[in-house]
Amino acid sequence: MASLDECLKLLRGSNDEQRLVGLLLATKFVSGGDAQAVHEVFDAIGFQFVDRLLRTERICVGLGHFATHEKEMQQHDYLKLGISILAAFCRIPELASSSDVIDKVPVYVEVLSAKDVSVDASECLLGIAAASDKGFVAVCQSRVFQAIGSLLQNAAPEAQEVVAVVKLLYFLVTRLTMEGKTSEYAQGLASVVPPLSRHLSLQQNLGKFEVMEVLKLLLVSSNTKAALSTNCASLSWADDVRTGLGQILHSRVSPEYRKGALEVAEQMVEHLGGSWLVGNINFPDTEVSSSSSDRFLFLVVESLRVEIPIVLGDVLHVSSSSSGWDIEKQRSLAVYYSLVENIINFTSQEEASIKVNASSLQKIVSALDDIAGILLEYLEAAKDNGVHQGDEVISSVRLLGRPFYAVQFLVPALLQVTMAEDGCEALVSSGGHKQIVSFIVTSLKNRDEVLIVEALDILLNVLQKKNSLIHEPSFVDFVPALPEIVSWALKTDQNMESAMATCFCTSVLDMTDEGALKDCLEASELERIYTLVGKCLQRCYQVFDPKPSHVSEAVVLR
């Protein structure tokens, strides 16, 4: 076997044949990561000869009168050899940052999808981008993203060139994201998303998670998502993302991978809406049916049911101890809450009843109910540990207080929360009491009286503690519910419902004066409120004195 010295002697030879033989030998010495060997090879051969190899049509050594196909094959071999040597040079930052190497970035991009050259070309570009700011800008300003997209579109899953180009893409996107420059390359970045999504659905090895990480970075950018909306008429890529994430959530993967899948799902929902969660997914395991279009939605909800209590437990431990804040866990919790909120909104819409069958919807609602219970347990534990404020407490109560026409199943949990002053404070500060008012109004107008008593009880809890709250609710917040509650109470024969409605009305009236009442309510509406109060008083008299009462059925307050 030839030594490095013999190789270097050939590289310094007087003709191209000697240099070519020397380069072929050099590949054995520079591929092992020996920086000293790489430097000696570079010093011996320089850049000019390697540059000639990249322009293969000028290499005439040994071609003779070969057929055109044979010439093309030999030219490709020269190109492959040149890129291989340059990849070794680019692993040395000092060499990768040289102007001679950077100036050839367009050539590396051009051959990125060439047969047997993609891996080395990717390493060249990665080395250049990592070695200097000038090199990074040169790589990004070339058509590198479009070239990567083209390669991914045509490459087989799990091919070596896919691994190399995903590594390059991850580095570029990570730095662009950190520097806040994704908007400058939004069109190019968007062009990568569809083919990358294809590989997320097709790859079945660890490369799948690397693809997922790159997608997560790409979808965080609002500019990239805007470019996607403009340039991608077909949403087949979104189906690929759902399939890839579904395969991950269905598998027994580490919590870190499951968290990553949920983060990508959250970005997709933010981009395309909750309906994206419903659709067929294909599993590599043929024993698992993919015909159920709500399978992915269920996988997401089940994953959230597992992950949320874990993160809340960690956050509570940090909040009640002297440990530092874990920003990553807080960010994860925000992602999970966003997903839950979007799922709640989606399941409340008519579209959900069309796309999701009744039994599946019931399971999803049951899982969301469990999550509500988890939030309630967290709030109670936080109170017991002296944690009365913080983003986690407020966001937990806010989530429990989402518009109740969408989340009727959360009313019982919120009723427990508002029994405490802290719960009422968090609810009012997030505007949740207004959403309960909207729920009551909407439900009664639709003649849906389920949970009306519980929802009314929540408002009574708030009104009872209003003077002790930092964010004191306003009289006008409750006015929209007065007419509907009065009409409902006047029709009922139940003493409890009538008494609760009367307490609500009198508590709201007690927050203002007669002038403000006349500005907010019609005279007829006020008259009905007084009638309800009189009816309630009459029933009270009948309870304590069964003899006929002379109390008027209507009490007019002047």
C-alpha positions as CSV (number, residue, x, y, z in Angstrom):
1,M,0.0,0.0,0.0
2,A,1.3,3.4,-1.0
3,S,2.3,5.8,1.8
4,L,1.2,9.4,2.3
5,D,4.6,10.6,1.1
6,E,4.3,8.7,-2.2
7,C,0.8,10.1,-2.6
8,L,2.1,13.6,-2.0
9,K,4.9,13.0,-4.6
10,L,2.3,12.0,-7.2
11,L,0.2,15.1,-6.4
12,R,3.2,17.3,-7.1
13,G,3.8,15.5,-10.4
14,S,4.4,17.3,-13.7
15,N,1.4,15.9,-15.5
16,D,-2.4,15.4,-14.9
17,E,-2.1,11.6,-15.0
18,Q,0.2,11.6,-12.0
19,R,-2.0,14.1,-10.1
20,L,-5.1,12.0,-10.8
21,V,-3.4,8.9,-9.5
22,G,-2.3,10.9,-6.5
23,L,-5.8,12.1,-5.8
24,L,-7.2,8.6,-6.0
25,L,-4.7,7.6,-3.4
26,A,-5.4,10.8,-1.4
27,T,-9.0,9.8,-0.8
28,K,-7.8,7.0,1.5
29,F,-5.8,9.4,3.6
30,V,-8.2,12.3,3.9
31,S,-11.4,10.3,4.5
32,G,-10.4,9.4,8.1
33,G,-10.6,12.9,9.5
34,D,-6.8,13.4,9.8
35,A,-6.5,17.2,9.6
36,Q,-2.8,17.1,9.1
37,A,-3.1,14.8,6.2
38,V,-5.8,17.0,4.6
39,H,-3.5,20.0,5.0
40,E,-0.6,18.2,3.3
41,V,-2.8,17.1,0.4
42,F,-4.1,20.5,-0.1
43,D,-0.7,22.1,0.0
44,A,0.6,19.5,-2.5
45,I,-2.3,19.7,-5.1
46,G,-3.6,23.2,-4.5
47,F,-7.1,24.3,-5.6
48,Q,-6.6,24.8,-9.3
49,F,-6.4,21.2,-10.3
50,V,-9.4,20.2,-8.3
51,D,-11.3,23.1,-9.8
52,R,-10.5,21.6,-13.2
53,L,-12.0,18.4,-12.2
54,L,-15.3,20.2,-11.5
55,R,-15.2,21.4,-15.1
56,T,-15.0,17.9,-16.5
57,E,-15.4,18.9,-20.1
58,R,-11.9,20.3,-20.1
59,I,-10.3,17.1,-18.8
60,C,-8.8,15.2,-21.7
61,V,-6.5,12.9,-20.0
62,G,-7.0,9.3,-21.0
63,L,-10.2,10.0,-23.0
64,G,-8.8,9.2,-26.5
65,H,-11.6,8.1,-28.9
66,F,-14.0,6.6,-26.4
67,A,-17.7,6.6,-27.2
68,T,-19.8,9.4,-25.9
69,H,-21.3,7.3,-23.1
70,E,-17.9,6.2,-22.0
71,K,-16.7,9.8,-22.0
72,E,-19.6,10.9,-19.9
73,M,-19.0,8.1,-17.4
74,Q,-15.3,9.0,-17.1
75,Q,-16.2,12.7,-16.8
76,H,-18.6,11.8,-14.0
77,D,-15.8,9.9,-12.2
78,Y,-13.6,13.0,-12.4
79,L,-16.4,15.1,-10.9
80,K,-17.0,12.5,-8.2
81,L,-13.3,12.5,-7.3
82,G,-13.0,16.3,-7.2
83,I,-16.1,16.7,-5.0
84,S,-14.8,14.0,-2.7
85,I,-11.5,15.7,-2.2
86,L,-13.2,19.1,-1.7
87,A,-15.5,17.6,0.9
88,A,-12.4,16.6,2.8
89,F,-11.0,20.1,2.4
90,C,-14.3,21.6,3.7
91,R,-14.1,19.7,6.9
92,I,-11.2,22.0,7.8
93,P,-12.7,25.5,8.7
94,E,-9.5,27.3,7.6
95,L,-9.8,25.8,4.1
96,A,-13.6,25.9,3.9
97,S,-13.6,29.7,4.6
98,S,-11.1,30.4,1.7
99,S,-12.4,32.5,-1.2
100,D,-11.5,29.8,-3.7
101,V,-13.8,27.3,-2.0
102,I,-16.6,29.7,-1.4
103,D,-16.6,31.0,-4.9
104,K,-17.5,27.4,-6.1
105,V,-20.7,27.2,-4.0
106,P,-22.9,27.4,-7.2
107,V,-21.1,24.4,-8.6
108,Y,-21.7,22.4,-5.4
109,V,-25.3,23.3,-5.5
110,E,-25.6,22.4,-9.2
111,V,-24.2,18.9,-8.6
112,L,-26.2,18.3,-5.4
113,S,-28.6,15.9,-7.1
114,A,-25.9,14.3,-9.3
115,K,-25.5,10.5,-9.0
116,D,-23.0,9.4,-6.4
117,V,-22.0,13.0,-5.6
118,S,-24.9,14.3,-3.4
119,V,-23.4,13.2,-0.1
120,D,-20.0,14.9,-0.7
121,A,-21.6,18.0,-2.2
122,S,-23.8,18.3,0.9
123,E,-20.7,18.0,3.1
124,C,-19.0,20.7,1.0
125,L,-21.9,23.1,1.5
126,L,-22.2,22.3,5.2
127,G,-18.5,22.8,5.8
128,I,-18.6,26.2,4.0
129,A,-21.7,27.4,5.7
130,A,-20.3,26.5,9.1
131,A,-16.8,27.9,8.6
132,S,-17.6,31.6,8.1
133,D,-20.4,34.2,7.8
134,K,-19.4,34.8,4.2
135,G,-19.7,31.1,3.4
136,F,-23.1,30.9,5.1
137,V,-24.5,33.8,3.2
138,A,-23.1,32.4,-0.1
139,V,-24.8,29.0,0.5
140,C,-28.1,30.6,1.4
141,Q,-28.1,33.0,-1.5
142,S,-27.5,30.2,-4.0
143,R,-30.5,28.1,-5.0
144,V,-29.6,25.6,-2.3
145,F,-33.1,25.2,-0.9
146,Q,-34.6,24.5,-4.4
147,A,-31.8,22.0,-5.1
148,I,-32.5,20.3,-1.7
149,G,-36.2,20.1,-2.5
150,S,-35.5,18.6,-5.9
151,L,-33.2,16.0,-4.4
152,L,-35.7,15.0,-1.7
153,Q,-38.5,14.8,-4.2
154,N,-36.6,12.1,-6.2
155,A,-34.5,10.3,-3.6
156,A,-35.5,7.0,-2.2
157,P,-36.4,6.9,1.5
158,E,-33.5,6.3,3.9
159,A,-30.9,6.9,1.1
160,Q,-27.5,8.2,2.2
161,E,-28.0,11.5,0.3
162,V,-31.2,12.2,2.2
163,V,-29.4,11.8,5.5
164,A,-26.6,14.2,4.3
165,V,-28.9,16.8,2.8
166,V,-31.3,16.8,5.9
167,K,-28.2,17.5,8.1
168,L,-27.3,20.4,5.8
169,L,-30.8,21.8,5.8
170,Y,-31.1,21.5,9.6
171,F,-28.0,23.6,10.1
172,L,-29.1,26.3,7.6
173,V,-32.6,26.6,8.9
174,T,-31.5,26.6,12.6
175,R,-29.1,29.5,12.0
176,L,-31.6,31.4,9.9
177,T,-34.2,31.0,12.6
178,M,-31.8,32.1,15.4
179,E,-30.9,35.2,13.4
180,G,-34.5,36.0,12.5
181,K,-33.7,35.9,8.7
182,T,-36.2,33.2,7.5
183,S,-38.3,35.9,5.8
184,E,-35.5,36.6,3.4
185,Y,-35.5,33.1,2.2
186,A,-39.2,32.2,2.7
187,Q,-39.9,31.1,-0.9
188,G,-36.9,28.8,-0.9
189,L,-37.7,27.4,2.5
190,A,-41.3,26.8,1.5
191,S,-40.2,24.8,-1.5
192,V,-38.5,22.3,0.8
193,V,-41.6,21.5,2.9
194,P,-43.6,19.3,0.6
195,P,-40.7,16.9,-0.3
196,L,-39.5,16.9,3.3
197,S,-43.1,15.9,4.4
198,R,-42.9,13.0,1.9
199,H,-39.9,11.6,3.7
200,L,-41.5,12.1,7.1
201,S,-44.3,9.7,6.0
202,L,-42.0,7.3,4.2
203,Q,-38.9,6.9,6.4
204,Q,-39.0,4.3,9.1
205,N,-35.7,4.8,10.8
206,L,-34.1,7.4,13.0
207,G,-33.9,9.7,10.0
208,K,-37.6,10.2,10.4
209,F,-37.1,12.2,13.6
210,E,-34.4,14.3,12.0
211,V,-36.8,15.2,9.2
212,M,-39.4,16.0,11.9
213,E,-37.0,18.4,13.6
214,V,-36.4,20.3,10.4
215,L,-40.1,20.5,9.6
216,K,-40.7,21.9,13.1
217,L,-38.2,24.7,12.5
218,L,-39.6,25.5,9.0
219,L,-43.2,25.6,10.2
220,V,-42.4,28.0,13.1
221,S,-41.8,30.7,10.6
222,S,-45.0,32.6,9.6
223,N,-43.3,33.8,6.5
224,T,-42.6,30.2,5.4
225,K,-46.2,29.2,6.0
226,A,-47.4,32.2,4.1
227,A,-45.3,31.2,1.1
228,L,-46.7,27.7,1.4
229,S,-50.2,29.0,1.2
230,T,-49.3,31.0,-1.9
231,N,-47.2,28.4,-3.8
232,C,-48.7,25.0,-2.9
233,A,-52.1,24.5,-4.5
234,S,-52.2,20.9,-3.3
235,L,-52.3,20.0,0.3
236,S,-51.0,16.5,-0.2
237,W,-47.9,17.5,1.7
238,A,-50.1,18.2,4.8
239,D,-51.5,14.6,4.5
240,D,-47.9,13.3,4.5
241,V,-47.2,15.3,7.7
242,R,-50.3,13.8,9.4
243,T,-49.3,10.3,8.3
244,G,-45.7,10.8,9.5
245,L,-46.7,12.2,12.9
246,G,-49.4,9.6,13.3
247,Q,-46.8,6.8,12.8
248,I,-44.6,8.5,15.5
249,L,-47.5,8.9,18.0
250,H,-48.7,5.4,17.4
251,S,-45.2,3.9,18.1
252,R,-43.4,3.5,21.4
253,V,-41.1,6.4,21.1
254,S,-39.2,8.4,23.7
255,P,-41.0,11.4,25.3
256,E,-38.7,13.8,23.4
257,Y,-39.9,12.4,20.0
258,R,-43.5,12.5,21.1
259,K,-43.1,16.1,22.2
260,G,-41.6,17.0,18.8
261,A,-44.5,15.4,17.0
262,L,-47.0,17.4,19.1
263,E,-45.1,20.6,18.4
264,V,-45.3,20.0,14.6
265,A,-49.0,19.1,15.0
266,E,-49.6,22.4,16.8
267,Q,-47.9,24.3,14.0
268,M,-50.0,22.5,11.4
269,V,-53.2,23.3,13.2
270,E,-52.2,26.9,13.5
271,H,-51.6,27.0,9.8
272,L,-54.5,24.9,8.5
273,G,-57.0,24.8,11.3
274,G,-58.4,21.9,13.5
275,S,-59.9,20.1,10.6
276,W,-56.4,19.0,9.5
277,L,-56.4,16.7,12.5
278,V,-59.0,14.5,10.8
279,G,-57.9,12.5,7.8
280,N,-56.6,9.1,6.8
281,I,-53.1,8.0,7.9
282,N,-51.1,5.1,6.7
283,F,-49.1,2.8,8.9
284,P,-46.2,0.6,7.8
285,D,-47.8,-2.1,9.9
286,T,-50.5,-3.5,7.8
287,E,-52.3,-4.9,10.8
288,V,-53.3,-1.4,11.8
289,S,-56.2,-0.1,9.9
290,S,-55.8,3.4,8.5
291,S,-59.5,3.7,7.3
292,S,-60.6,5.6,10.4
293,S,-60.2,9.3,9.5
294,D,-60.3,10.4,13.2
295,R,-57.5,8.1,14.3
296,F,-54.9,10.8,14.2
297,L,-57.1,13.2,16.2
298,F,-57.5,10.5,18.9
299,L,-53.8,9.8,19.0
300,V,-53.1,13.6,19.5
301,V,-55.6,13.8,22.4
302,E,-54.3,10.7,24.0
303,S,-50.8,11.9,23.8
304,L,-51.8,15.2,25.4
305,R,-53.5,13.4,28.2
306,V,-50.2,11.7,28.9
307,E,-47.8,14.6,28.5
308,I,-49.7,17.4,30.2
309,P,-49.7,16.0,33.7
310,I,-46.0,15.2,33.4
311,V,-45.1,18.8,32.4
312,L,-47.5,20.3,35.0
313,G,-45.9,18.2,37.7
314,D,-42.4,19.4,36.8
315,V,-43.6,23.0,36.6
316,L,-45.3,22.8,40.0
317,H,-42.1,21.3,41.5
318,V,-40.0,24.2,40.1
319,S,-42.6,26.8,41.1
320,S,-42.7,25.6,44.8
321,S,-38.9,25.2,45.1
322,S,-35.8,27.3,44.7
323,S,-35.0,25.6,41.3
324,G,-34.7,27.8,38.3
325,W,-37.4,28.1,35.7
326,D,-37.4,25.5,32.9
327,I,-38.2,27.6,29.8
328,E,-38.4,24.5,27.6
329,K,-41.1,22.9,29.8
330,Q,-43.0,26.2,29.8
331,R,-42.8,26.3,26.1
332,S,-44.0,22.7,25.8
333,L,-47.0,23.5,28.1
334,A,-47.9,26.4,25.9
335,V,-47.9,24.2,22.8
336,Y,-50.0,21.5,24.5
337,Y,-52.5,24.1,25.7
338,S,-52.8,25.6,22.3
339,L,-53.5,22.1,20.8
340,V,-56.1,21.4,23.4
341,E,-57.8,24.8,22.8
342,N,-57.9,24.2,19.0
343,I,-59.2,20.7,19.4
344,I,-61.9,22.0,21.7
345,N,-62.9,24.6,19.2
346,F,-62.9,22.1,16.4
347,T,-65.0,19.5,18.2
348,S,-67.7,22.2,18.9
349,Q,-68.2,22.9,15.2
350,E,-70.7,21.2,12.9
351,E,-67.8,20.1,10.8
352,A,-66.6,17.8,13.6
353,S,-69.9,16.0,13.8
354,I,-69.7,15.3,10.0
355,K,-66.1,14.2,9.9
356,V,-65.9,12.3,13.2
357,N,-68.4,9.5,14.1
358,A,-70.4,9.8,17.2
359,S,-68.6,7.1,19.2
360,S,-65.1,8.5,18.4
361,L,-66.2,12.0,19.3
362,Q,-67.5,10.7,22.6
363,K,-64.1,9.2,23.3
364,I,-62.3,12.4,22.4
365,V,-64.6,14.4,24.6
366,S,-64.0,12.0,27.4
367,A,-60.2,12.4,27.0
368,L,-60.6,16.2,27.0
369,D,-62.7,15.8,30.2
370,D,-59.8,13.9,31.8
371,I,-57.5,16.7,30.8
372,A,-59.8,19.2,32.4
373,G,-59.6,17.1,35.6
374,I,-55.8,17.2,35.4
375,L,-55.8,21.0,35.2
376,L,-58.1,21.1,38.1
377,E,-55.8,18.9,40.2
378,Y,-52.9,21.1,39.2
379,L,-54.6,24.2,40.3
380,E,-55.6,22.7,43.6
381,A,-52.0,21.4,44.1
382,A,-50.6,24.8,43.2
383,K,-52.8,26.5,45.8
384,D,-51.7,24.0,48.4
385,N,-48.1,24.7,47.6
386,G,-48.6,28.5,47.9
387,V,-48.4,29.1,44.1
388,H,-51.1,31.7,43.5
389,Q,-49.9,33.3,40.3
390,G,-47.8,32.7,37.2
391,D,-48.4,32.0,33.5
392,E,-49.2,28.3,34.2
393,V,-51.9,29.1,36.7
394,I,-53.5,31.8,34.5
395,S,-53.3,29.7,31.3
396,S,-54.7,26.6,33.1
397,V,-57.8,28.6,34.3
398,R,-58.1,30.3,30.9
399,L,-58.1,26.9,29.2
400,L,-60.8,25.7,31.5
401,G,-62.7,28.8,30.7
402,R,-62.8,28.5,26.9
403,P,-66.1,29.4,25.2
404,F,-68.5,27.0,26.8
405,Y,-70.6,26.5,23.7
406,A,-67.4,24.6,22.6
407,V,-66.5,22.9,25.9
408,Q,-69.6,22.1,27.9
409,F,-67.7,19.2,29.5
410,L,-65.4,21.6,31.2
411,V,-68.1,23.4,33.2
412,P,-68.0,21.0,36.2
413,A,-64.2,21.4,36.5
414,L,-64.4,25.1,36.4
415,L,-67.2,25.1,39.0
416,Q,-64.7,23.5,41.4
417,V,-62.0,26.0,40.5
418,T,-64.2,29.1,41.2
419,M,-65.1,27.9,44.7
420,A,-61.8,29.4,45.7
421,E,-61.0,33.1,45.5
422,D,-57.8,32.4,43.5
423,G,-59.8,30.5,40.9
424,C,-62.2,33.4,40.5
425,E,-59.3,35.8,40.2
426,A,-57.7,33.8,37.4
427,L,-61.0,33.3,35.6
428,V,-62.0,37.0,35.7
429,S,-58.4,38.2,34.8
430,S,-58.6,36.1,31.6
431,G,-62.1,37.1,30.7
432,G,-63.4,33.6,31.3
433,H,-66.6,34.9,33.1
434,K,-67.7,36.7,29.9
435,Q,-67.3,33.4,28.0
436,I,-69.6,31.7,30.6
437,V,-72.1,34.4,30.1
438,S,-71.9,33.7,26.3
439,F,-72.4,30.0,26.9
440,I,-75.5,30.6,29.0
441,V,-77.0,33.0,26.5
442,T,-76.3,30.7,23.5
443,S,-77.5,27.6,25.3
444,L,-80.8,29.1,26.5
445,K,-81.5,30.6,23.1
446,N,-81.0,27.1,21.6
447,R,-83.2,25.6,24.4
448,D,-80.2,23.6,25.6
449,E,-80.5,23.7,29.4
450,V,-77.8,21.1,30.1
451,L,-75.3,22.5,32.6
452,I,-77.1,25.8,32.9
453,V,-77.4,25.4,36.7
454,E,-73.6,24.7,37.0
455,A,-72.7,27.6,34.7
456,L,-74.9,29.9,36.7
457,D,-73.3,28.7,39.9
458,I,-69.9,29.6,38.5
459,L,-71.1,33.2,37.9
460,L,-72.6,33.3,41.4
461,N,-69.2,32.2,42.8
462,V,-67.6,35.2,41.0
463,L,-70.2,37.6,42.1
464,Q,-70.0,36.5,45.7
465,K,-66.2,37.1,45.7
466,K,-66.1,40.1,43.4
467,N,-65.1,42.7,46.0
468,S,-62.1,40.7,47.0
469,L,-60.7,40.3,43.5
470,I,-57.9,42.4,42.0
471,H,-59.6,42.3,38.6
472,E,-63.1,43.2,39.7
473,P,-65.7,42.3,37.0
474,S,-67.9,44.9,35.6
475,F,-71.7,45.1,35.7
476,V,-71.9,45.2,31.9
477,D,-70.1,41.8,31.7
478,F,-73.2,40.1,33.1
479,V,-76.0,42.1,31.5
480,P,-76.3,40.0,28.3
481,A,-77.3,37.0,30.5
482,L,-80.1,38.7,32.5
483,P,-83.0,38.5,29.9
484,E,-82.3,34.9,29.1
485,I,-81.9,33.8,32.7
486,V,-85.0,35.6,33.7
487,S,-87.1,34.0,30.9
488,W,-85.7,30.5,31.9
489,A,-86.4,31.0,35.6
490,L,-90.0,32.3,35.1
491,K,-90.8,29.1,33.2
492,T,-89.4,26.7,35.7
493,D,-91.3,25.1,38.6
494,Q,-88.1,24.3,40.4
495,N,-87.4,26.4,43.5
496,M,-83.7,26.0,43.4
497,E,-83.4,27.2,39.8
498,S,-85.7,30.2,40.5
499,A,-83.7,31.1,43.7
500,M,-80.4,30.9,41.8
501,A,-81.6,33.1,39.0
502,T,-83.0,35.6,41.5
503,C,-79.7,35.7,43.4
504,F,-77.9,36.3,40.1
505,C,-80.2,39.1,39.1
506,T,-80.1,40.9,42.4
507,S,-76.3,40.5,42.7
508,V,-75.9,42.1,39.2
509,L,-78.4,44.9,40.0
510,D,-76.5,45.6,43.2
511,M,-73.4,46.4,41.2
512,T,-74.9,49.6,39.6
513,D,-77.6,52.3,40.0
514,E,-81.0,52.8,38.4
515,G,-79.7,55.2,35.8
516,A,-77.2,52.7,34.5
517,L,-79.9,50.0,34.5
518,K,-82.1,52.0,32.2
519,D,-79.2,52.5,29.8
520,C,-78.5,48.8,29.5
521,L,-82.0,47.2,29.8
522,E,-85.4,47.9,28.4
523,A,-88.2,48.8,30.8
524,S,-90.0,45.5,29.9
525,E,-86.8,43.5,30.8
526,L,-86.5,45.3,34.1
527,E,-90.2,44.6,34.8
528,R,-89.6,40.8,34.2
529,I,-86.6,40.9,36.6
530,Y,-88.8,42.4,39.3
531,T,-91.5,39.8,38.6
532,L,-89.0,37.1,39.1
533,V,-87.8,38.6,42.4
534,G,-91.4,38.8,43.6
535,K,-92.2,35.2,42.5
536,C,-89.1,34.0,44.5
537,L,-90.2,36.0,47.6
538,Q,-93.6,34.5,47.4
539,R,-92.2,31.0,47.3
540,C,-90.1,31.8,50.3
541,Y,-93.1,33.0,52.3
542,Q,-94.9,29.8,51.3
543,V,-92.1,27.7,52.6
544,F,-92.1,29.4,56.0
545,D,-95.8,30.2,56.2
546,P,-98.1,27.7,54.3
547,K,-101.1,29.9,54.9
548,P,-102.3,32.0,51.9
549,S,-99.9,34.9,51.4
550,H,-100.9,38.5,50.6
551,V,-97.6,39.1,48.9
552,S,-98.1,40.4,45.5
553,E,-96.9,38.2,42.6
554,A,-95.1,41.1,41.3
555,V,-92.8,43.3,43.4
556,V,-92.0,46.6,41.8
557,L,-88.8,48.2,43.0
558,R,-88.9,52.0,42.9
